[in-house]
Amino acid sequence: MNPLQVMLFSTIIKFEINLLKLCMDRSSEPWMFSGGTIMKFENTGLENKKADLTRLDEVMLSHGLVREGQWDYERVTYDRKFELKEGVFYLRVFGYAAEGDVGAHRATIQLMTPLLGKHYYPHGVEYGEGESFPKSLVSQCEKTLNEIKAEIDQFAE
């Protein structure tokens, strides 16, 4: 890796760690990040689910959410990209290993509250104040999350 790639990777990791900490907050108040309110999908039922990593990967992928390189040994991030005229948006579902090891593909994942963010080149995904999310996109994300929950309910704790 060249120095620019190392710096970019380090910045992304710090951002993801801070966002993960925010996701773990169980307060009922709107989450604040970088001075703004985060678009989150509350009460989907996903945040109460623990599921086998392999089966979770299959379900998420069948709904367009990919894990790819978005994991470490203790956490996962599933992303679905939406390219609209209003911009590029990402639906993100975070999780952490309640048991096991993600790298060994033997883990039980505790899912967390899904988020929706807008991508800004070259900075990445923003969840801050002033973000505008098209209603059709929000509806599509809610539908997708409901379908995912229905499938996960069949095998999750």
C-alpha angles and dihedrals in degrees: 000000000000121000093261092053091048091051092047092047091049091050092049092049092050090049092049092048092051091046091049090053089052091049090056091058108107098193120127093228119101110269118249123214127164089352096305144090117264120228103234133167106230128191095020089133090234092102089066096052131102115191142172110267096229094050090042091053090053095049094045093048091050087060095045098261112130130194098192107147094344098110145077129189093285107030144038136200123200116200134192116189122215119192109197134160087257091058143275116313134184129209106207130194115189129198141167133212108264087179134007135007126302092204092057090048089238108111143118108224123212105210122219138202111302119237136202121212140171121236121230119188122259098004102057134227117353126198097179141128117295094032113143118207118194111241092229090056093049090049092049091050092049090050092049093048091049091051091048091050092050090054095043091049087069093067110009129101 
